[in-house]
Amino acid sequence: MNWISLETADQLMAIKQQEGYSLIFKHSTRCSISMMAKRRFELDWDNLPENMPLYFLDLIKYRDLSNQVAQLFQVHHESPQLLLIKDGECILDQSHSGISIDETLEVLN
């Protein structure tokens, strides 16, 4: 699995309009908690469906885009944060130590 770097509002709108599932991981490159959550997530991400797009948003470089994510998907901004998107709607919002592949998989099944 590989991250797709989320860098533009156009990409964000494409996610909003996409059918099926997408995942957005919002990450602060300056935060040790965020680094641990990302590492833990990546250890188990092979259990996710192969065709699921996994977007990575660097909150330090793209703070405005992070705010757009919160507004567009009607979630409170957190860091780190995982959003599971289905058919353009956020169906799961996890943050900090609550980021879990297992819970994500439960929602997918």
Chimera marker file (.cmm) of the C-alpha trace (Angstrom):
<marker_set name="trace">
<marker id="1" x="0.000" y="0.000" z="0.000" r="1" g="1" b="0" radius="0.5"/>
<marker id="2" x="1.155" y="3.533" z="-0.679" r="1" g="1" b="0" radius="0.5"/>
<marker id="3" x="0.079" y="6.969" z="0.450" r="1" g="1" b="0" radius="0.5"/>
<marker id="4" x="-1.336" y="9.448" z="-2.041" r="1" g="1" b="0" radius="0.5"/>
<marker id="5" x="-0.202" y="12.916" z="-1.024" r="1" g="1" b="0" radius="0.5"/>
<marker id="6" x="-3.234" y="15.191" z="-0.524" r="1" g="1" b="0" radius="0.5"/>
<marker id="7" x="-2.090" y="18.652" z="-1.589" r="1" g="1" b="0" radius="0.5"/>
<marker id="8" x="-4.893" y="20.426" z="-3.460" r="1" g="1" b="0" radius="0.5"/>
<marker id="9" x="-8.519" y="21.436" z="-3.092" r="1" g="1" b="0" radius="0.5"/>
<marker id="10" x="-9.175" y="19.731" z="-6.449" r="1" g="1" b="0" radius="0.5"/>
<marker id="11" x="-8.072" y="16.401" z="-4.975" r="1" g="1" b="0" radius="0.5"/>
<marker id="12" x="-10.332" y="17.017" z="-2.006" r="1" g="1" b="0" radius="0.5"/>
<marker id="13" x="-13.323" y="17.669" z="-4.260" r="1" g="1" b="0" radius="0.5"/>
<marker id="14" x="-12.531" y="14.497" z="-6.218" r="1" g="1" b="0" radius="0.5"/>
<marker id="15" x="-12.614" y="12.509" z="-2.958" r="1" g="1" b="0" radius="0.5"/>
<marker id="16" x="-15.954" y="14.129" z="-2.082" r="1" g="1" b="0" radius="0.5"/>
<marker id="17" x="-17.391" y="13.066" z="-5.457" r="1" g="1" b="0" radius="0.5"/>
<marker id="18" x="-15.837" y="9.591" z="-5.594" r="1" g="1" b="0" radius="0.5"/>
<marker id="19" x="-17.972" y="6.495" z="-5.221" r="1" g="1" b="0" radius="0.5"/>
<marker id="20" x="-16.863" y="3.849" z="-2.765" r="1" g="1" b="0" radius="0.5"/>
<marker id="21" x="-14.347" y="4.205" z="0.036" r="1" g="1" b="0" radius="0.5"/>
<marker id="22" x="-11.379" y="6.510" z="0.543" r="1" g="1" b="0" radius="0.5"/>
<marker id="23" x="-9.289" y="7.150" z="3.607" r="1" g="1" b="0" radius="0.5"/>
<marker id="24" x="-7.660" y="10.421" z="4.688" r="1" g="1" b="0" radius="0.5"/>
<marker id="25" x="-4.901" y="10.444" z="7.295" r="1" g="1" b="0" radius="0.5"/>
<marker id="26" x="-4.139" y="13.911" z="8.661" r="1" g="1" b="0" radius="0.5"/>
<marker id="27" x="-0.649" y="14.011" z="10.152" r="1" g="1" b="0" radius="0.5"/>
<marker id="28" x="1.455" y="16.589" z="11.948" r="1" g="1" b="0" radius="0.5"/>
<marker id="29" x="5.087" y="15.984" z="11.072" r="1" g="1" b="0" radius="0.5"/>
<marker id="30" x="6.121" y="17.839" z="14.273" r="1" g="1" b="0" radius="0.5"/>
<marker id="31" x="4.109" y="15.714" z="16.699" r="1" g="1" b="0" radius="0.5"/>
<marker id="32" x="5.396" y="12.493" z="18.293" r="1" g="1" b="0" radius="0.5"/>
<marker id="33" x="1.834" y="11.275" z="18.986" r="1" g="1" b="0" radius="0.5"/>
<marker id="34" x="0.979" y="11.746" z="15.330" r="1" g="1" b="0" radius="0.5"/>
<marker id="35" x="4.142" y="9.886" z="14.309" r="1" g="1" b="0" radius="0.5"/>
<marker id="36" x="3.262" y="6.937" z="16.570" r="1" g="1" b="0" radius="0.5"/>
<marker id="37" x="-0.332" y="6.813" z="15.271" r="1" g="1" b="0" radius="0.5"/>
<marker id="38" x="0.908" y="6.838" z="11.672" r="1" g="1" b="0" radius="0.5"/>
<marker id="39" x="3.467" y="4.101" z="12.336" r="1" g="1" b="0" radius="0.5"/>
<marker id="40" x="0.872" y="1.921" z="14.117" r="1" g="1" b="0" radius="0.5"/>
<marker id="41" x="-1.593" y="2.456" z="11.277" r="1" g="1" b="0" radius="0.5"/>
<marker id="42" x="0.980" y="1.510" z="8.627" r="1" g="1" b="0" radius="0.5"/>
<marker id="43" x="1.815" y="-1.742" z="10.446" r="1" g="1" b="0" radius="0.5"/>
<marker id="44" x="-1.694" y="-3.070" z="9.781" r="1" g="1" b="0" radius="0.5"/>
<marker id="45" x="-2.795" y="-1.241" z="6.651" r="1" g="1" b="0" radius="0.5"/>
<marker id="46" x="-2.272" y="-4.319" z="4.484" r="1" g="1" b="0" radius="0.5"/>
<marker id="47" x="-5.557" y="-5.570" z="5.968" r="1" g="1" b="0" radius="0.5"/>
<marker id="48" x="-7.444" y="-2.779" z="4.162" r="1" g="1" b="0" radius="0.5"/>
<marker id="49" x="-8.892" y="-3.412" z="0.690" r="1" g="1" b="0" radius="0.5"/>
<marker id="50" x="-6.126" y="-3.110" z="-1.924" r="1" g="1" b="0" radius="0.5"/>
<marker id="51" x="-8.064" y="-0.724" z="-4.128" r="1" g="1" b="0" radius="0.5"/>
<marker id="52" x="-8.882" y="1.774" z="-1.360" r="1" g="1" b="0" radius="0.5"/>
<marker id="53" x="-7.165" y="5.124" z="-1.956" r="1" g="1" b="0" radius="0.5"/>
<marker id="54" x="-5.155" y="6.186" z="1.114" r="1" g="1" b="0" radius="0.5"/>
<marker id="55" x="-4.588" y="9.939" z="1.243" r="1" g="1" b="0" radius="0.5"/>
<marker id="56" x="-1.928" y="11.521" z="3.422" r="1" g="1" b="0" radius="0.5"/>
<marker id="57" x="-2.302" y="15.154" z="4.453" r="1" g="1" b="0" radius="0.5"/>
<marker id="58" x="0.728" y="16.938" z="5.937" r="1" g="1" b="0" radius="0.5"/>
<marker id="59" x="-0.929" y="19.399" z="8.325" r="1" g="1" b="0" radius="0.5"/>
<marker id="60" x="2.130" y="21.593" z="8.607" r="1" g="1" b="0" radius="0.5"/>
<marker id="61" x="2.481" y="22.179" z="4.861" r="1" g="1" b="0" radius="0.5"/>
<marker id="62" x="-1.248" y="22.229" z="4.052" r="1" g="1" b="0" radius="0.5"/>
<marker id="63" x="-3.026" y="23.726" z="7.067" r="1" g="1" b="0" radius="0.5"/>
<marker id="64" x="-5.622" y="25.506" z="4.900" r="1" g="1" b="0" radius="0.5"/>
<marker id="65" x="-6.438" y="22.228" z="3.176" r="1" g="1" b="0" radius="0.5"/>
<marker id="66" x="-6.847" y="20.561" z="6.554" r="1" g="1" b="0" radius="0.5"/>
<marker id="67" x="-9.403" y="23.210" z="7.483" r="1" g="1" b="0" radius="0.5"/>
<marker id="68" x="-11.222" y="22.506" z="4.203" r="1" g="1" b="0" radius="0.5"/>
<marker id="69" x="-11.313" y="18.792" z="5.077" r="1" g="1" b="0" radius="0.5"/>
<marker id="70" x="-12.947" y="19.590" z="8.420" r="1" g="1" b="0" radius="0.5"/>
<marker id="71" x="-15.528" y="21.832" z="6.795" r="1" g="1" b="0" radius="0.5"/>
<marker id="72" x="-16.268" y="19.636" z="3.779" r="1" g="1" b="0" radius="0.5"/>
<marker id="73" x="-16.707" y="16.432" z="5.788" r="1" g="1" b="0" radius="0.5"/>
<marker id="74" x="-18.251" y="18.152" z="8.835" r="1" g="1" b="0" radius="0.5"/>
<marker id="75" x="-15.728" y="16.919" z="11.382" r="1" g="1" b="0" radius="0.5"/>
<marker id="76" x="-13.829" y="18.689" z="14.126" r="1" g="1" b="0" radius="0.5"/>
<marker id="77" x="-10.150" y="19.198" z="13.238" r="1" g="1" b="0" radius="0.5"/>
<marker id="78" x="-7.824" y="16.842" z="15.109" r="1" g="1" b="0" radius="0.5"/>
<marker id="79" x="-4.216" y="15.809" z="14.676" r="1" g="1" b="0" radius="0.5"/>
<marker id="80" x="-3.539" y="13.052" z="14.001" r="1" g="1" b="0" radius="0.5"/>
<marker id="81" x="-6.877" y="12.135" z="12.475" r="1" g="1" b="0" radius="0.5"/>
<marker id="82" x="-8.214" y="9.383" z="10.265" r="1" g="1" b="0" radius="0.5"/>
<marker id="83" x="-11.348" y="9.878" z="8.184" r="1" g="1" b="0" radius="0.5"/>
<marker id="84" x="-13.053" y="7.029" z="6.378" r="1" g="1" b="0" radius="0.5"/>
<marker id="85" x="-15.056" y="8.406" z="3.474" r="1" g="1" b="0" radius="0.5"/>
<marker id="86" x="-17.807" y="6.471" z="1.697" r="1" g="1" b="0" radius="0.5"/>
<marker id="87" x="-19.544" y="7.939" z="-1.349" r="1" g="1" b="0" radius="0.5"/>
<marker id="88" x="-18.391" y="11.430" z="-0.371" r="1" g="1" b="0" radius="0.5"/>
<marker id="89" x="-19.490" y="11.288" z="3.282" r="1" g="1" b="0" radius="0.5"/>
<marker id="90" x="-17.338" y="10.765" z="6.369" r="1" g="1" b="0" radius="0.5"/>
<marker id="91" x="-18.582" y="7.596" z="8.065" r="1" g="1" b="0" radius="0.5"/>
<marker id="92" x="-15.741" y="7.211" z="10.586" r="1" g="1" b="0" radius="0.5"/>
<marker id="93" x="-13.628" y="9.845" z="12.330" r="1" g="1" b="0" radius="0.5"/>
<marker id="94" x="-10.795" y="8.695" z="14.603" r="1" g="1" b="0" radius="0.5"/>
<marker id="95" x="-8.071" y="10.682" z="16.298" r="1" g="1" b="0" radius="0.5"/>
<marker id="96" x="-4.959" y="10.309" z="18.432" r="1" g="1" b="0" radius="0.5"/>
<marker id="97" x="-4.669" y="6.870" z="20.087" r="1" g="1" b="0" radius="0.5"/>
<marker id="98" x="-8.183" y="6.050" z="18.870" r="1" g="1" b="0" radius="0.5"/>
<marker id="99" x="-6.909" y="5.522" z="15.309" r="1" g="1" b="0" radius="0.5"/>
<marker id="100" x="-7.502" y="1.834" z="14.691" r="1" g="1" b="0" radius="0.5"/>
<marker id="101" x="-7.335" y="-0.394" z="11.634" r="1" g="1" b="0" radius="0.5"/>
<marker id="102" x="-9.542" y="-2.911" z="13.461" r="1" g="1" b="0" radius="0.5"/>
<marker id="103" x="-12.348" y="-0.402" z="13.963" r="1" g="1" b="0" radius="0.5"/>
<marker id="104" x="-11.949" y="0.808" z="10.386" r="1" g="1" b="0" radius="0.5"/>
<marker id="105" x="-12.287" y="-2.776" z="9.140" r="1" g="1" b="0" radius="0.5"/>
<marker id="106" x="-15.427" y="-3.275" z="11.265" r="1" g="1" b="0" radius="0.5"/>
<marker id="107" x="-17.058" y="-0.283" z="9.571" r="1" g="1" b="0" radius="0.5"/>
<marker id="108" x="-16.025" y="-1.610" z="6.141" r="1" g="1" b="0" radius="0.5"/>
<marker id="109" x="-17.629" y="-5.014" z="6.759" r="1" g="1" b="0" radius="0.5"/>
<link id1="1" id2="2" r="1" g="1" b="0" radius="0.2"/>
<link id1="2" id2="3" r="1" g="1" b="0" radius="0.2"/>
<link id1="3" id2="4" r="1" g="1" b="0" radius="0.2"/>
<link id1="4" id2="5" r="1" g="1" b="0" radius="0.2"/>
<link id1="5" id2="6" r="1" g="1" b="0" radius="0.2"/>
<link id1="6" id2="7" r="1" g="1" b="0" radius="0.2"/>
<link id1="7" id2="8" r="1" g="1" b="0" radius="0.2"/>
<link id1="8" id2="9" r="1" g="1" b="0" radius="0.2"/>
<link id1="9" id2="10" r="1" g="1" b="0" radius="0.2"/>
<link id1="10" id2="11" r="1" g="1" b="0" radius="0.2"/>
<link id1="11" id2="12" r="1" g="1" b="0" radius="0.2"/>
<link id1="12" id2="13" r="1" g="1" b="0" radius="0.2"/>
<link id1="13" id2="14" r="1" g="1" b="0" radius="0.2"/>
<link id1="14" id2="15" r="1" g="1" b="0" radius="0.2"/>
<link id1="15" id2="16" r="1" g="1" b="0" radius="0.2"/>
<link id1="16" id2="17" r="1" g="1" b="0" radius="0.2"/>
<link id1="17" id2="18" r="1" g="1" b="0" radius="0.2"/>
<link id1="18" id2="19" r="1" g="1" b="0" radius="0.2"/>
<link id1="19" id2="20" r="1" g="1" b="0" radius="0.2"/>
<link id1="20" id2="21" r="1" g="1" b="0" radius="0.2"/>
<link id1="21" id2="22" r="1" g="1" b="0" radius="0.2"/>
<link id1="22" id2="23" r="1" g="1" b="0" radius="0.2"/>
<link id1="23" id2="24" r="1" g="1" b="0" radius="0.2"/>
<link id1="24" id2="25" r="1" g="1" b="0" radius="0.2"/>
<link id1="25" id2="26" r="1" g="1" b="0" radius="0.2"/>
<link id1="26" id2="27" r="1" g="1" b="0" radius="0.2"/>
<link id1="27" id2="28" r="1" g="1" b="0" radius="0.2"/>
<link id1="28" id2="29" r="1" g="1" b="0" radius="0.2"/>
<link id1="29" id2="30" r="1" g="1" b="0" radius="0.2"/>
<link id1="30" id2="31" r="1" g="1" b="0" radius="0.2"/>
<link id1="31" id2="32" r="1" g="1" b="0" radius="0.2"/>
<link id1="32" id2="33" r="1" g="1" b="0" radius="0.2"/>
<link id1="33" id2="34" r="1" g="1" b="0" radius="0.2"/>
<link id1="34" id2="35" r="1" g="1" b="0" radius="0.2"/>
<link id1="35" id2="36" r="1" g="1" b="0" radius="0.2"/>
<link id1="36" id2="37" r="1" g="1" b="0" radius="0.2"/>
<link id1="37" id2="38" r="1" g="1" b="0" radius="0.2"/>
<link id1="38" id2="39" r="1" g="1" b="0" radius="0.2"/>
<link id1="39" id2="40" r="1" g="1" b="0" radius="0.2"/>
<link id1="40" id2="41" r="1" g="1" b="0" radius="0.2"/>
<link id1="41" id2="42" r="1" g="1" b="0" radius="0.2"/>
<link id1="42" id2="43" r="1" g="1" b="0" radius="0.2"/>
<link id1="43" id2="44" r="1" g="1" b="0" radius="0.2"/>
<link id1="44" id2="45" r="1" g="1" b="0" radius="0.2"/>
<link id1="45" id2="46" r="1" g="1" b="0" radius="0.2"/>
<link id1="46" id2="47" r="1" g="1" b="0" radius="0.2"/>
<link id1="47" id2="48" r="1" g="1" b="0" radius="0.2"/>
<link id1="48" id2="49" r="1" g="1" b="0" radius="0.2"/>
<link id1="49" id2="50" r="1" g="1" b="0" radius="0.2"/>
<link id1="50" id2="51" r="1" g="1" b="0" radius="0.2"/>
<link id1="51" id2="52" r="1" g="1" b="0" radius="0.2"/>
<link id1="52" id2="53" r="1" g="1" b="0" radius="0.2"/>
<link id1="53" id2="54" r="1" g="1" b="0" radius="0.2"/>
<link id1="54" id2="55" r="1" g="1" b="0" radius="0.2"/>
<link id1="55" id2="56" r="1" g="1" b="0" radius="0.2"/>
<link id1="56" id2="57" r="1" g="1" b="0" radius="0.2"/>
<link id1="57" id2="58" r="1" g="1" b="0" radius="0.2"/>
<link id1="58" id2="59" r="1" g="1" b="0" radius="0.2"/>
<link id1="59" id2="60" r="1" g="1" b="0" radius="0.2"/>
<link id1="60" id2="61" r="1" g="1" b="0" radius="0.2"/>
<link id1="61" id2="62" r="1" g="1" b="0" radius="0.2"/>
<link id1="62" id2="63" r="1" g="1" b="0" radius="0.2"/>
<link id1="63" id2="64" r="1" g="1" b="0" radius="0.2"/>
<link id1="64" id2="65" r="1" g="1" b="0" radius="0.2"/>
<link id1="65" id2="66" r="1" g="1" b="0" radius="0.2"/>
<link id1="66" id2="67" r="1" g="1" b="0" radius="0.2"/>
<link id1="67" id2="68" r="1" g="1" b="0" radius="0.2"/>
<link id1="68" id2="69" r="1" g="1" b="0" radius="0.2"/>
<link id1="69" id2="70" r="1" g="1" b="0" radius="0.2"/>
<link id1="70" id2="71" r="1" g="1" b="0" radius="0.2"/>
<link id1="71" id2="72" r="1" g="1" b="0" radius="0.2"/>
<link id1="72" id2="73" r="1" g="1" b="0" radius="0.2"/>
<link id1="73" id2="74" r="1" g="1" b="0" radius="0.2"/>
<link id1="74" id2="75" r="1" g="1" b="0" radius="0.2"/>
<link id1="75" id2="76" r="1" g="1" b="0" radius="0.2"/>
<link id1="76" id2="77" r="1" g="1" b="0" radius="0.2"/>
<link id1="77" id2="78" r="1" g="1" b="0" radius="0.2"/>
<link id1="78" id2="79" r="1" g="1" b="0" radius="0.2"/>
<link id1="79" id2="80" r="1" g="1" b="0" radius="0.2"/>
<link id1="80" id2="81" r="1" g="1" b="0" radius="0.2"/>
<link id1="81" id2="82" r="1" g="1" b="0" radius="0.2"/>
<link id1="82" id2="83" r="1" g="1" b="0" radius="0.2"/>
<link id1="83" id2="84" r="1" g="1" b="0" radius="0.2"/>
<link id1="84" id2="85" r="1" g="1" b="0" radius="0.2"/>
<link id1="85" id2="86" r="1" g="1" b="0" radius="0.2"/>
<link id1="86" id2="87" r="1" g="1" b="0" radius="0.2"/>
<link id1="87" id2="88" r="1" g="1" b="0" radius="0.2"/>
<link id1="88" id2="89" r="1" g="1" b="0" radius="0.2"/>
<link id1="89" id2="90" r="1" g="1" b="0" radius="0.2"/>
<link id1="90" id2="91" r="1" g="1" b="0" radius="0.2"/>
<link id1="91" id2="92" r="1" g="1" b="0" radius="0.2"/>
<link id1="92" id2="93" r="1" g="1" b="0" radius="0.2"/>
<link id1="93" id2="94" r="1" g="1" b="0" radius="0.2"/>
<link id1="94" id2="95" r="1" g="1" b="0" radius="0.2"/>
<link id1="95" id2="96" r="1" g="1" b="0" radius="0.2"/>
<link id1="96" id2="97" r="1" g="1" b="0" radius="0.2"/>
<link id1="97" id2="98" r="1" g="1" b="0" radius="0.2"/>
<link id1="98" id2="99" r="1" g="1" b="0" radius="0.2"/>
<link id1="99" id2="100" r="1" g="1" b="0" radius="0.2"/>
<link id1="100" id2="101" r="1" g="1" b="0" radius="0.2"/>
<link id1="101" id2="102" r="1" g="1" b="0" radius="0.2"/>
<link id1="102" id2="103" r="1" g="1" b="0" radius="0.2"/>
<link id1="103" id2="104" r="1" g="1" b="0" radius="0.2"/>
<link id1="104" id2="105" r="1" g="1" b="0" radius="0.2"/>
<link id1="105" id2="106" r="1" g="1" b="0" radius="0.2"/>
<link id1="106" id2="107" r="1" g="1" b="0" radius="0.2"/>
<link id1="107" id2="108" r="1" g="1" b="0" radius="0.2"/>
<link id1="108" id2="109" r="1" g="1" b="0" radius="0.2"/>
</marker_set>
